[in-house]
Amino acid sequence: MAFGRTSLGSSAAGGGRATGAGGQRPLSDINVTPLVDVMLVLLVIFIITAPLMASSIKLDLPQTDAGQPNDTPKFVSLAVDASGKVFLNDKPVTDEELAAQLEKSAADSKDTEVQLRADQTVPYGKVVALMGIANKAGLSRIGFVTEAEAAPEKPR
């Protein structure tokens, strides 16, 4: 079979349709551009993933009956509302009770984290005073809890 253009004339296969004044028709060719594009994308993917596959080390790790360690992080929740009332684990406390409870938590574990939630209207001095009480009790890990901004609604 010849590629390119053929003349129509009388053929044993029944001829074909004529295009143009010369009576020739184009022979159907496969467009290889999309095929080349796909092959290049696959090549890039294999080039990127091949080193990752080769660098993974297969290990047969030993088994144990001990199970998973129970090292869940310990924390206490410290909250201050807009009026300045202090809550430790959702229970209202005075500054003296707070210091005693935090010292007890520090005695249990020095890695205990204080998660501080303060209303945005609470004066900065009150927050610093609570941080000082926690630090004096031996708890230096203090995290500030905030609310994420609500995503704006999409117009319909």
C-alpha positions in Angstrom: 0.0 0.0 0.0 1.4 3.4 -0.9 1.3 6.4 1.3 0.5 9.8 0.0 -2.0 10.7 -2.7 -3.4 8.2 -5.2 -5.3 8.7 -8.4 -8.9 7.5 -8.5 -9.4 5.9 -11.8 -11.0 2.5 -12.0 -9.9 0.3 -9.2 -10.7 -3.2 -8.2 -11.7 -2.1 -4.7 -14.5 0.1 -6.0 -12.7 3.5 -6.2 -13.4 6.3 -3.8 -14.6 9.9 -3.6 -12.9 12.5 -5.6 -11.5 15.6 -4.0 -10.4 18.6 -5.8 -10.0 19.2 -9.5 -7.2 16.7 -10.0 -9.4 13.8 -9.0 -7.1 12.7 -6.2 -8.1 11.8 -2.6 -5.9 12.0 0.5 -5.0 8.7 2.1 -5.9 8.5 5.8 -2.9 9.0 8.0 -2.8 8.5 11.8 -2.1 11.7 13.7 0.8 10.7 16.0 1.1 14.0 17.9 -1.3 13.1 20.7 0.4 9.7 21.0 3.8 11.4 21.3 2.4 13.8 24.0 1.0 10.9 26.1 4.2 8.9 25.7 6.3 11.9 26.9 4.1 12.5 29.9 4.4 8.8 30.8 8.2 9.0 30.4 8.4 12.0 32.7 6.3 10.2 35.3 8.5 7.2 35.2 11.7 9.3 35.4 10.3 11.0 38.5 9.0 7.9 40.3 11.8 5.4 39.4 14.3 6.9 41.9 11.6 6.8 44.6 11.0 3.1 44.0 14.7 2.3 43.9 15.5 4.1 47.1 12.9 2.4 49.3 14.5 -0.2 51.5 12.6 -3.4 52.1 13.0 -4.5 55.7 11.6 -7.4 57.6 11.0 -5.8 61.0 10.9 -7.9 64.1 7.6 -8.5 65.9 6.8 -7.7 69.5 4.0 -8.5 71.9 4.2 -5.1 73.6 1.7 -3.4 71.2 1.6 0.3 70.5 3.0 2.7 73.1 0.5 4.7 74.9 2.2 8.1 74.6 -0.8 10.2 73.9 0.2 13.8 74.4 -1.2 15.2 77.6 -2.7 18.6 77.8 -4.9 20.8 79.9 -7.4 23.3 78.6 -7.2 26.8 80.0 -9.9 29.2 78.9 -10.7 32.9 79.7 -14.1 34.3 78.8 -14.9 37.9 77.9 -15.6 38.8 81.6 -12.1 37.5 82.7 -13.3 34.3 84.4 -10.7 31.5 84.1 -11.7 27.9 83.4 -9.4 24.9 83.7 -10.7 21.9 81.7 -14.1 23.7 81.5 -14.4 24.1 85.3 -14.2 27.6 86.8 -11.1 28.2 89.0 -9.4 31.0 90.9 -5.8 31.9 90.3 -4.7 29.9 93.4 -6.6 26.8 92.4 -5.2 27.2 88.9 -1.7 27.3 90.2 -2.2 24.2 92.4 -3.8 22.2 89.5 -1.1 23.2 87.1 1.6 22.2 89.6 -0.1 18.8 89.9 -0.2 18.4 86.1 3.5 19.3 85.9 4.3 16.8 88.6 2.5 14.1 86.6 4.3 15.0 83.3 6.6 17.9 82.4 5.5 17.5 78.8 1.9 18.5 79.6 0.8 21.2 77.2 -1.4 24.1 78.3 -3.9 24.9 75.5 -4.9 28.5 76.1 -8.1 29.8 74.7 -8.8 33.5 75.4 -11.7 35.6 74.2 -10.4 38.3 71.8 -11.6 41.0 74.2 -9.5 39.7 77.1 -6.7 42.2 78.0 -3.2 41.0 77.0 -2.1 41.5 80.6 -4.5 38.8 81.8 -3.2 36.3 79.2 0.4 37.1 80.2 -0.5 36.6 83.9 -2.0 33.1 83.1 1.1 32.2 81.1 3.2 33.2 84.1 1.2 31.0 86.4 1.6 28.0 84.0 5.3 28.7 83.6 5.8 29.1 87.4 4.0 25.7 87.9 6.6 24.1 85.6 4.6 23.9 82.4 6.5 25.7 79.6 4.6 24.3 76.6 1.8 26.7 75.9 -0.3 26.6 72.8 -2.8 29.3 71.7 -6.1 27.9 70.3 -7.7 30.0 67.6 -10.6 29.6 65.3 -10.0 29.4 61.5 -11.6 32.0 59.4 -14.7 30.9 57.7 -14.3 30.6 54.0 -16.3 33.1 52.0 -19.4 31.7 50.4 -19.2 31.3 46.6 -21.8 33.2 44.6 -24.4 31.0 43.0 
